[in-house]
Structures are given as structure tokens and as C-alpha cells.
Amino acid sequence: MVIMAPKKELLNSLKCPICGGQIDIAPIGGSNYGCFNDPYHYNLNIETGSVAIFSFLTQERITLYDSKYRYDIVRIHGDNIKTKIEMFDIDGEGRVIFSFIDKFVEIDGDAFDFKNFDSDKALKRIKMILLFQ
């Protein structure tokens, strides 16, 4: 499902699932918007369609940490929504040790509710999904 709306309305309708912050311009990691408080909490890519009035959301990313790993939940919008989970090894300061993905899972469908997001529940769910892959 492609979410299309005028860009201002689309941005105003979105909040950071981690802290509830506003979405602002934050060009990091291939995204063009992100959480105002911390763009690594939540970042997304919004593209303008052929009719310049409308914009559409193409990708959303939430980043979560536990003591050993960084988990990126990536929701890709298109004809069908796909969810990717990427896991990276981190050091004691939360930095990725190696730039390659330690584990990767792709799920057809919307596996996480970004509107009513709970970080602790999401981490438990990610670990369960990765355990059975």
C-alpha cells in the first residue's frame, strides 16, 4: 500500500515511534527525513510523485539497541509492504563493529505497528523472529 499525501500533511501525520518527536529533514543513510530529536531513532524516505503536489513514503527505518546488537527494522512501502530486520554486532559504546549485516530476515507484510510502537516488545519480537530463522 502506497501512502500518498501532500508532503506537509504526510510529515505532520508522522511521529517518531521511539520518542514521539516531530519528523524533520535528516539526510542520513539514504533517507531524507528523520526524528528531530535523534534521526537514528527513526528515519524515512519520502519521494515526490509525478504530480509534484503529492509525495509518497517509500521506506521507514527504526533502530533499536540491546547490549550486544543493533537492530534495524525497515518497512518498505510499495504495492505490498515488506519488513526487513537487520542485525549488527556492536561494541560497548554502541558502534557497529563490522559494516556487514550479521543476520538478515525479510518478511512479506507489515510485521510491526509503527504507530503504537513499544521498543521492549519489538526487541523481544525481533529476537523471537531471528531465533527461528
C-alpha positions as CSV (number, residue, x, y, z in Angstrom):
1,M,0.0,0.0,0.0
2,V,1.5,3.3,-1.0
3,I,0.8,6.2,1.3
4,M,0.3,9.3,-0.7
5,A,-0.4,12.8,0.5
6,P,0.8,16.4,0.2
7,K,4.3,16.4,1.7
8,K,3.4,18.8,4.6
9,E,0.4,16.7,5.6
10,L,2.3,13.5,5.3
11,L,5.2,14.8,7.5
12,N,2.7,16.2,10.1
13,S,0.9,12.9,10.3
14,L,4.1,11.0,11.2
15,K,5.8,11.0,14.6
16,C,8.9,9.1,15.8
17,P,7.8,5.7,17.1
18,I,10.6,5.7,19.7
19,C,10.3,9.2,21.4
20,G,7.2,10.8,19.7
21,G,9.3,13.5,18.2
22,Q,8.5,15.5,15.1
23,I,9.8,14.5,11.7
24,D,12.3,16.9,10.0
25,I,14.9,16.9,7.2
26,A,17.6,14.5,8.2
27,P,19.6,13.2,5.2
28,I,21.3,10.1,6.7
29,G,21.7,6.6,5.3
30,G,19.8,7.0,2.1
31,S,16.8,8.6,3.9
32,N,15.8,12.2,3.6
33,Y,13.7,12.7,6.8
34,G,14.1,11.6,10.3
35,C,13.3,12.2,14.0
36,F,14.1,15.7,15.0
37,N,15.5,14.5,18.4
38,D,17.6,11.7,17.0
39,P,17.5,10.8,13.3
40,Y,18.8,7.4,14.1
41,H,15.7,6.6,16.1
42,Y,13.5,6.8,13.1
43,N,14.3,7.8,9.5
44,L,12.3,7.6,6.3
45,N,12.4,8.3,2.7
46,I,9.7,10.4,1.0
47,E,9.6,10.9,-2.7
48,T,7.6,13.3,-4.8
49,G,5.4,11.7,-7.4
50,S,4.9,12.8,-11.0
51,V,2.3,15.2,-9.8
52,A,4.5,17.5,-7.6
53,I,1.7,18.2,-5.1
54,F,1.8,14.6,-3.9
55,S,4.5,12.8,-2.1
56,F,4.8,9.2,-1.0
57,L,6.5,7.2,1.7
58,T,8.9,4.6,0.2
59,Q,10.8,3.4,3.3
60,E,10.8,3.7,7.1
61,R,13.6,2.6,9.5
62,I,13.6,2.2,13.2
63,T,16.9,1.5,15.0
64,L,17.0,-0.4,18.4
65,Y,19.8,-1.5,20.6
66,D,20.4,-4.1,23.2
67,S,23.8,-4.8,25.0
68,K,25.3,-6.7,22.0
69,Y,23.4,-5.8,18.8
70,R,21.9,-3.0,16.8
71,Y,18.6,-4.0,15.1
72,D,17.2,-2.1,12.2
73,I,13.6,-2.6,11.3
74,V,13.0,-1.5,7.8
75,R,9.5,-1.2,6.4
76,I,9.4,-0.9,2.6
77,H,6.3,0.6,1.0
78,G,5.1,-0.3,-2.4
79,D,2.4,-2.5,-3.9
80,N,2.9,-4.8,-1.0
81,I,4.6,-3.8,2.3
82,K,7.7,-5.8,3.2
83,T,9.5,-5.7,6.6
84,K,13.3,-6.4,6.9
85,I,15.2,-6.9,10.1
86,E,18.9,-6.3,10.0
87,M,21.2,-7.2,13.0
88,F,24.7,-5.8,13.5
89,D,27.3,-6.6,16.2
90,I,28.1,-3.5,18.3
91,D,30.9,-2.6,20.7
92,G,30.4,-1.3,24.3
93,E,29.7,2.2,23.1
94,G,27.0,1.1,20.6
95,R,29.1,1.4,17.4
96,V,28.8,-1.2,14.7
97,I,31.9,-3.4,14.8
98,F,31.8,-4.6,11.2
99,S,29.9,-2.9,8.5
100,F,28.3,-6.1,7.2
101,I,24.9,-7.4,8.5
102,D,25.3,-10.2,11.0
103,K,21.7,-11.6,10.4
104,F,19.0,-10.6,8.0
105,V,15.3,-11.5,7.7
106,E,12.8,-10.3,5.1
107,I,9.1,-10.8,5.9
108,D,6.2,-10.2,3.5
109,G,3.7,-7.8,5.2
110,D,3.7,-5.3,8.0
111,A,5.4,-7.1,10.9
112,F,5.5,-4.1,13.3
113,D,3.0,-1.4,14.2
114,F,5.0,1.9,13.9
115,K,2.0,4.0,15.2
116,N,1.8,2.2,18.6
117,F,5.4,1.1,18.9
118,D,6.8,-0.3,22.1
119,S,10.6,-0.7,22.0
120,D,10.8,-3.5,24.6
121,K,8.1,-5.6,22.9
122,A,9.7,-5.0,19.5
123,L,13.1,-6.2,20.8
124,K,11.5,-9.4,22.2
125,R,9.7,-10.0,18.9
126,I,12.8,-9.4,16.8
127,K,14.8,-11.9,18.9
128,M,12.0,-14.5,18.6
129,I,11.9,-14.0,14.8
130,L,15.7,-14.3,14.4
131,L,15.7,-17.4,16.7
132,F,13.6,-19.3,14.3
133,Q,15.3,-18.2,11.1
